[in-house]
């Protein structure tokens, strides 16, 4: 049987190793994102590009297909990111009952672009 102090030391070593692995994973995730100087929540580059594209449209709404064509994405990818941005209230969803949804930049999305000094 092991003494309790040995077990405690072994468990602490495992915790330290897991914390180190966690930091490495977090660093990898953050390195893969575009982070502005004042970003509270870093967005992926494609989301930044969507916000920039919509900012140039003024009040005109765009479909996911239009966003996808402009950014050279698959429409499903553009729709996924637009839906995520809508959930974060960075874009606003609208559209007709029988037509595809359309999107425009929300105030929070504009604030994000300004706070992160994007040129638009």
C-alpha positions in Angstrom: 0.0 0.0 0.0 1.2 3.5 -0.8 1.4 6.2 1.8 -1.1 9.1 1.5 1.7 11.7 0.9 3.0 9.7 -2.1 -0.5 9.6 -3.6 -1.0 13.3 -3.0 2.4 14.1 -4.7 1.4 11.9 -7.7 -2.0 13.5 -8.0 -0.5 17.0 -7.8 2.0 16.0 -10.6 -1.0 14.9 -12.7 -2.9 18.1 -12.1 0.2 20.2 -13.0 0.6 18.2 -16.3 -3.1 18.6 -17.2 -2.9 22.4 -16.4 0.1 22.6 -18.7 -1.7 20.8 -21.5 -4.7 23.0 -21.0 -2.6 26.2 -21.4 -1.0 24.7 -24.6 -4.5 24.0 -26.0 -5.7 27.5 -25.1 -2.7 29.1 -26.7 -3.2 27.1 -29.9 -6.8 28.2 -30.1 -6.0 31.9 -29.5 -3.2 31.7 -32.0 -5.7 30.6 -34.7 -7.9 33.6 -34.1 -7.6 37.2 -35.1 -7.5 39.3 -31.9 -7.9 43.1 -32.1 -6.1 45.3 -29.5 -9.3 45.9 -27.5 -11.1 42.6 -28.2 -13.1 41.3 -25.3 -14.0 38.2 -27.3 -11.7 37.3 -30.2 -13.5 36.3 -33.3 -12.3 34.0 -36.0 -11.0 35.8 -39.1 -13.9 34.6 -41.2 -16.3 36.3 -38.8 -14.3 39.5 -39.0 -14.5 39.3 -42.8 -18.2 38.8 -42.7 -18.7 41.8 -40.4 -16.5 43.9 -42.6 -18.4 42.8 -45.7 -21.7 43.6 -44.1 -20.4 47.0 -42.9 -19.8 48.0 -46.5 -23.4 47.2 -47.5 -24.9 49.9 -45.4 -28.6 49.2 -44.7 -28.8 46.6 -47.6 -29.3 43.1 -46.3 -27.4 40.2 -47.8 -28.1 36.5 -48.1 -25.7 33.8 -46.9 -25.1 33.0 -50.6 -24.0 36.5 -51.3 -21.7 36.5 -48.3 -20.3 33.1 -49.3 -19.7 34.2 -52.9 -17.9 37.4 -51.8 -15.7 35.5 -49.2 -15.3 32.4 -51.4 -16.9 30.1 -48.8 -19.3 27.3 -49.1 -22.8 28.7 -48.4 -23.3 26.3 -45.4 -20.1 27.7 -43.8 -21.3 31.3 -44.4 -24.7 30.4 -42.9 -23.1 28.8 -39.9 -21.0 31.9 -39.1 -23.9 34.2 -39.8 -26.1 32.2 -37.4 -23.3 32.3 -34.7 -22.9 36.1 -35.2 -26.7 36.5 -35.0 -26.7 34.6 -31.7 -24.0 37.0 -30.5 -26.1 39.9 -31.7 -23.3 41.1 -34.0 -25.6 40.8 -37.1 -29.4 41.0 -37.5 -31.4 38.4 -39.4 -34.4 39.2 -41.4 -36.1 38.3 -44.7 -39.3 37.3 -46.2 -41.5 34.4 -45.2 -40.9 32.4 -48.4 -37.4 33.7 -49.2 -34.0 33.0 -47.7 -32.9 34.8 -44.6 -31.0 38.0 -45.1 -28.5 39.7 -42.8 -27.1 43.1 -41.9 -24.6 44.5 -39.5 -26.0 45.1 -36.0 -24.8 47.9 -33.7 -22.8 45.5 -31.6 -21.0 44.3 -34.8 -20.2 47.9 -35.7 -18.9 48.6 -32.2 -16.7 45.5 -32.5 -15.2 46.7 -35.8 -14.6 50.3 -34.4 -13.1 49.0 -31.1 -10.7 46.8 -33.0 -9.7 49.5 -35.4 -10.9 47.8 -38.6 -10.8 49.9 -41.7 -14.2 50.0 -43.4 
